[in-house]
Amino acid sequence: MSVAARKLDQYANGISINQFESSLQQISDQIRIMDEKLNMKTENEISYRYENQQYEISKLENSIKKFI
C-alpha cells in the first residue's frame, strides 16, 4: 500500500512532479526573459523620446536667441 501511496504522491493528474517542476521552471525563465526585454525596450523608448525632446528644446532656444 505504501508503494501505491508514494506513486500517487509522485504523479498528479498523469504528470510527474519532476516534469511539472521542470515545466514551471521553464515558464518562469520565459517570463523573466520577456520581462527583461520589455524593460529594455521601455528604457530605450524613454531615452529616445527624452533625447528627441532635448533636441527640439535646443532648436527652439536657438530660434528664440536669433530673434532677440
N, C-alpha and C positions, 0 to 999 in steps of 0.2 A: 504494500500500500504506500509506503514512503517513497518508493521509486516513482509511482504514478503521481504522487503529490509533487515531487521535485520536477517531474516532466511538465506538469501543469504550471508550475512557477516559471519555468524556462520559456514557455510559449504562451502568448496572449493572442487570441484570435488568429491562430495559424501562423504567426511570425515569431521568430525567436527574439528574446530580449536583446541579444547582441546585435541582431540585424536592425532592430528598432533603434537602439542607441547609436549605431553607425549611421543610419539614415537621418536621425535627428541631428547628429554632429555635422553631417554634410549640409543639411538645410541651414543650420546655424552659420556655417562657414560661408555659404552663398549669401545669406542675409548680411553678414559682416562686410563682404566684398561689395555688395550693392550699396550699402551704407557709405563705405569709403568712397566709391565712385560718385555717389550723389553729393557727398560733402565736397569733393574736389571740384565737381562741375559748378556747384553753387559758389564756392570761393572764387573760382576763375571768373564766373559771370559777374560777381560783385566787384572784383578787381577791375575787370574790363569796363564796366559801367562807371566806376569811380574815375578811372584814368580818362575816359571819354568826357565826363563832366568837367574834370580839371582842365582838359584841353579846351573845351568850349568856354569855360570861365576865363582862361588865359586869353583866348581870342577876343572875347568881349572886353576885357580890361584893356587890351592893346587898342581896340577900336575907340574906346572912350578916351584914352590918352591922346589919340590922334586929334580928336575933336576939341580937346581942352587946350 
